[in-house]
Amino acid sequence: MGRHSPFESVKLAESIKHPGQPLRVVLAADTFPPDINGAARFAERLAGGLVRNGNDVHVIAPATSKAWGTFREVHDGVEMTVHRIQSHRVLIHKTLRFIWPPSLKKRVDLILEGFEPDAIHSQSHMVLGRVLAKSGREHGIRLIATNHIMPENLVKYLHLPGPIERWLMKKLWQDSGRVLRKYDHITTPTRRAAELLEEAASVSGVLAISCGIDASKFTNGTPTTNKPMRVLFLGRLDYEKHIHNLLKAVAKLPKELGTQVEIAGDGSQRKYLGELAKSLGIDANVKFLGHISEEELPLAYERATVFAMPSIAELQSIATMEAMASGRPVIAANAMALPHLVHDGDNGYLFEPDDVDQFADRLLHIATADQDELDRLSENSVHLIQAHDIARTLKIFEGLYRGDADVQQTSDDNLEEYSLPIGRLSEAVRQMEKAMRRRTLIALGKISGLGDDIESFEDLRDGVFSRAKRVDKRVRKSVKKTVDQAKSRLKGSDE
């Protein structure tokens, strides 16, 4: 982890703020809206949440046009300061941009001197994170880095021979470790991703902190239905997402099901996927939506029967979390961090990466499930997503920015009870969560019945999540007790 000189340590100690005091935070992101990808969306929602909590946030990010400089921009519904750095498109990738003008270090130093932040939070070590680590340490500013990157995702686009590709990936992991060790705290969205980073980049003490989600934005009152059977994928249309396996799996389903596929997003494989759908004879049932707006996003999840995530390189997957918050079952590859979100048999099903037959079997199970089974999977998705509440994520990061040694340094999804099997929620819990969901819908104005005496939506949302977490804890404690008793009985019978 990063180590500061005695002088820097004194400055950090003097900068510690108490809870409730506004913070000044610099977020550095190599990708930020209007870019559309998981890392950019997390950075935007983190910045927006911090501003809503009363903090002053300055974002440093690449310019996506010829206009560069300092601007007041609206992101995630709130206004913030964004310093746009001149950038250039990376030729091997459709959406990546590269920034490294000769004056970048000087520009960053001027921003830090003018703003005097309490903390710098880097979202990538590649370019900005590298420069800000150096500048931050020189200015005695607390440094936090969140890793969203797997070098494998970038190297694949170079189309190198196998041995050279493996050598380059190893070197890139080593480079990431050299940069990240300059930071006071390193975080990544899941424990699995943290273990990968510690092993591959030779760093230690990586904190697992969920990207978090405001589930209320995706709450809807529409039951999951497989009539018609509609499969949704949302994300970058790039190789590591393995969307070709989704199309091949759908082609194996009985034609009489009339399975429809909606693919939202854009990327390097858009043309190839269209040609593949045609060659498989399912192009009439596959709709490419392109990039969709924030307003259209919840509607896409709401009309889906199931969300599919065949990717092999997810360090968390915000889109999967959004689908769960929408009350939709998920079918995902049993790879990287996806099993952390998709509990096989509880809120969806896992399949082994590249096993198209198994993928098709999981889809068929959803397509032929009765309503009771669809309801069970949907309710469990909503139940599991509560542990990823963005309010908790914001609280953890604010504690790290303040230098609060007592802050809980991991999100609730890393607690032991989160991984316990659910099966079917008890009727009492189902009814309680259904009532809370209805109250959220009323507050959002998505259904009629909004009373004059209803509290503000922010207060209501906080109350809903607080009660839901208490229920969640009781349910998982009960399940754990049952599992422990069963193990004890089995042990006794063996003896």
FENLINFEN-V734889 format. One record per residue. N is the residue number from 1. SS is DSSP state (A for helix, B for strand, O for the rest). BURIAL is b if it has 16 or more other ideal C-beta (glycine too) atoms within 10 Angstrom, else e. D_CENTER is the distance of its C-alpha to the mean C-alpha in whole Angstrom. Layout:
N:SS:BURIAL:D_CENTER, N:SS:BURIAL:D_CENTER
This chain:
1:O:e:24, 2:O:b:25, 3:O:e:29, 4:O:b:31, 5:O:e:34, 6:A:e:37, 7:A:e:37, 8:A:b:33, 9:A:e:33, 10:A:e:35, 11:A:e:33, 12:A:b:30, 13:A:e:32, 14:A:e:33, 15:O:b:30, 16:O:e:29, 17:O:b:28, 18:O:e:28, 19:O:e:26, 20:O:e:26, 21:O:e:28, 22:O:e:26, 23:O:b:24, 24:B:b:24, 25:B:b:21, 26:B:b:20, 27:B:b:17, 28:B:b:17, 29:B:b:15, 30:O:b:17, 31:O:b:15, 32:O:b:14, 33:O:b:15, 34:O:e:17, 35:O:b:15, 36:O:b:13, 37:O:b:10, 38:A:b:6, 39:A:b:8, 40:A:b:10, 41:A:b:8, 42:A:b:7, 43:A:b:10, 44:A:b:12, 45:A:b:10, 46:A:b:11, 47:A:b:14, 48:A:b:15, 49:A:b:15, 50:A:b:17, 51:A:b:19, 52:A:e:20, 53:O:e:20, 54:O:e:23, 55:O:b:22, 56:B:b:23, 57:B:b:21, 58:B:b:22, 59:B:b:19, 60:B:b:21, 61:B:b:19, 62:B:b:21, 63:O:b:23, 64:O:b:23, 65:O:e:26, 66:O:e:30, 67:O:e:29, 68:O:b:28, 69:B:e:29, 70:B:e:28, 71:B:e:27, 72:B:e:26, 73:B:b:23, 74:B:e:21, 75:B:b:17, 76:O:b:15, 77:O:e:19, 78:B:e:20, 79:B:e:22, 80:B:b:22, 81:B:b:24, 82:B:b:22, 83:B:b:24, 84:B:b:24, 85:B:b:25, 86:O:b:27, 87:O:b:25, 88:B:e:26, 89:B:e:25, 90:O:e:24, 91:O:e:26, 92:O:e:25, 93:O:b:22, 94:O:b:21, 95:O:b:19, 96:O:b:19, 97:B:b:21, 98:B:e:23, 99:O:b:25, 100:O:e:27, 101:O:e:30, 102:O:e:33, 103:O:e:33, 104:A:b:29, 105:A:b:30, 106:A:e:32, 107:A:b:30, 108:A:b:28, 109:A:e:30, 110:A:e:32, 111:A:b:29, 112:A:b:28, 113:A:e:32, 114:A:e:32, 115:A:b:29, 116:O:e:29, 117:O:b:26, 118:O:b:25, 119:B:b:22, 120:B:b:20, 121:B:b:17, 122:B:b:16, 123:O:b:13, 124:O:b:15, 125:O:b:18, 126:O:b:19, 127:O:b:22, 128:A:b:21, 129:A:b:20, 130:A:b:23, 131:A:b:25, 132:A:b:24, 133:A:b:24, 134:A:e:28, 135:A:b:28, 136:A:b:26, 137:A:b:29, 138:A:e:32, 139:O:b:31, 140:O:b:30, 141:O:b:27, 142:B:b:24, 143:B:b:21, 144:B:b:18, 145:B:b:16, 146:B:b:12, 147:O:b:12, 148:O:b:9, 149:O:b:12, 150:O:b:14, 151:A:b:18, 152:A:b:19, 153:A:b:17, 154:A:b:19, 155:A:b:22, 156:A:b:22, 157:A:b:23, 158:A:e:26, 159:O:e:28, 160:O:e:30, 161:O:e:32, 162:A:e:30, 163:A:e:32, 164:A:e:31, 165:A:e:27, 166:A:e:27, 167:A:e:29, 168:A:b:27, 169:A:b:23, 170:A:e:25, 171:A:e:26, 172:A:b:23, 173:A:b:21, 174:A:e:25, 175:A:e:24, 176:A:b:21, 177:A:b:22, 178:A:e:25, 179:A:b:23, 180:A:b:20, 181:O:b:23, 182:O:b:25, 183:O:b:22, 184:O:b:22, 185:B:b:19, 186:B:b:16, 187:B:b:13, 188:B:b:10, 189:O:b:7, 190:O:b:9, 191:A:b:13, 192:A:b:14, 193:A:b:12, 194:A:b:14, 195:A:e:17, 196:A:b:17, 197:A:b:17, 198:A:b:20, 199:A:e:22, 200:A:b:21, 201:A:b:21, 202:O:e:24, 203:O:b:22, 204:O:e:22, 205:O:e:21, 206:O:b:17, 207:B:b:15, 208:B:b:12, 209:O:b:10, 210:O:b:7, 211:O:b:5, 212:O:b:7, 213:B:b:8, 214:O:b:11, 215:A:b:12, 216:A:b:16, 217:A:b:15, 218:A:b:14, 219:O:b:17, 220:O:b:20, 221:O:e:23, 222:O:e:24, 223:O:e:24, 224:O:b:23, 225:O:e:26, 226:O:b:26, 227:O:e:29, 228:O:e:28, 229:O:b:26, 230:B:b:23, 231:B:b:20, 232:B:b:17, 233:B:b:15, 234:B:b:13, 235:O:b:11, 236:O:b:14, 237:O:b:17, 238:O:b:17, 239:A:b:19, 240:A:b:16, 241:A:b:15, 242:O:b:18, 243:A:b:19, 244:A:b:22, 245:A:b:22, 246:A:b:21, 247:A:b:24, 248:A:b:26, 249:A:b:25, 250:A:b:26, 251:A:b:29, 252:O:e:30, 253:O:b:30, 254:O:e:33, 255:A:e:34, 256:A:e:35, 257:A:b:32, 258:O:e:31, 259:O:b:28, 260:B:b:26, 261:B:b:23, 262:B:b:21, 263:B:b:19, 264:B:b:17, 265:O:b:16, 266:O:b:18, 267:O:b:19, 268:O:e:21, 269:O:b:22, 270:A:b:23, 271:A:e:26, 272:A:e:26, 273:A:b:24, 274:A:b:27, 275:A:e:30, 276:A:b:28, 277:A:b:28, 278:A:e:32, 279:A:e:33, 280:O:e:32, 281:O:e:33, 282:O:b:30, 283:A:b:30, 284:A:e:31, 285:A:b:29, 286:B:b:26, 287:B:e:25, 288:B:b:23, 289:B:e:21, 290:B:e:20, 291:O:e:18, 292:O:e:18, 293:O:e:18, 294:A:e:16, 295:A:e:19, 296:A:e:19, 297:A:b:15, 298:A:b:16, 299:A:e:19, 300:A:b:18, 301:A:b:16, 302:A:b:19, 303:O:b:21, 304:O:b:20, 305:O:b:21, 306:B:b:18, 307:B:b:15, 308:B:b:15, 309:B:b:13, 310:O:b:15, 311:O:b:14, 312:O:b:15, 313:O:b:13, 314:O:b:9, 315:O:b:8, 316:O:b:5, 317:O:b:4, 318:A:b:3, 319:A:b:7, 320:A:b:8, 321:A:b:7, 322:A:b:9, 323:A:b:11, 324:A:b:12, 325:A:b:12, 326:O:b:15, 327:O:b:17, 328:O:b:16, 329:B:b:17, 330:B:b:15, 331:B:b:17, 332:B:b:15, 333:B:b:16, 334:O:b:17, 335:O:b:15, 336:O:b:13, 337:O:b:10, 338:A:b:11, 339:A:b:14, 340:A:b:12, 341:A:b:10, 342:O:b:13, 343:O:b:16, 344:B:e:19, 345:O:e:22, 346:O:b:20, 347:O:b:17, 348:B:b:18, 349:B:b:19, 350:B:b:18, 351:B:b:20, 352:O:e:21, 353:O:b:20, 354:O:e:23, 355:O:e:25, 356:A:b:25, 357:A:e:28, 358:A:b:26, 359:A:b:23, 360:A:b:26, 361:A:b:27, 362:A:b:24, 363:A:b:23, 364:A:b:27, 365:A:b:27, 366:A:b:24, 367:A:b:27, 368:O:e:30, 369:O:b:28, 370:O:e:30, 371:A:e:29, 372:A:e:29, 373:A:b:27, 374:A:b:24, 375:A:b:24, 376:A:b:24, 377:A:b:21, 378:A:b:19, 379:A:b:20, 380:A:b:19, 381:A:b:15, 382:A:b:16, 383:A:b:17, 384:A:b:14, 385:A:b:12, 386:A:b:14, 387:A:b:13, 388:A:b:9, 389:B:b:11, 390:A:b:10, 391:A:b:14, 392:A:b:14, 393:A:b:11, 394:A:b:14, 395:A:b:17, 396:A:b:16, 397:A:b:15, 398:A:b:18, 399:A:b:20, 400:A:b:19, 401:A:b:21, 402:A:b:24, 403:O:b:24, 404:O:b:25, 405:O:e:25, 406:O:e:25, 407:O:e:22, 408:O:e:20, 409:O:b:17, 410:O:b:15, 411:O:b:13, 412:A:b:15, 413:A:b:13, 414:A:b:15, 415:O:e:18, 416:A:e:20, 417:A:b:21, 418:A:b:17, 419:A:e:18, 420:O:b:21, 421:O:e:22, 422:O:b:22, 423:O:e:25, 424:O:e:26, 425:O:b:25, 426:O:e:29, 427:A:e:30, 428:A:e:30, 429:A:b:27, 430:A:e:26, 431:A:e:28, 432:A:e:27, 433:A:b:23, 434:A:e:25, 435:A:e:27, 436:A:b:24, 437:A:b:22, 438:A:e:25, 439:A:b:26, 440:A:b:22, 441:A:b:23, 442:A:b:27, 443:A:b:25, 444:A:b:23, 445:O:e:26, 446:O:e:25, 447:O:e:28, 448:O:e:32, 449:O:e:33, 450:O:e:32, 451:O:e:34, 452:O:e:36, 453:O:e:35, 454:O:e:31, 455:O:e:30, 456:O:e:27, 457:A:e:24, 458:A:e:22, 459:A:e:24, 460:A:b:24, 461:A:b:20, 462:A:e:21, 463:A:e:23, 464:A:b:22, 465:A:b:19, 466:A:e:21, 467:A:e:23, 468:A:b:21, 469:A:e:20, 470:A:e:24, 471:A:b:24, 472:A:b:21, 473:A:e:23, 474:A:e:26, 475:A:b:25, 476:A:b:23, 477:A:e:26, 478:A:e:29, 479:A:e:27, 480:A:e:27, 481:A:e:31, 482:A:e:32, 483:A:e:30, 484:A:e:32, 485:A:e:35, 486:A:e:35, 487:A:e:35, 488:A:e:38, 489:A:e:40, 490:A:e:39, 491:A:e:40, 492:A:e:43, 493:A:e:44, 494:A:e:44, 495:O:e:46
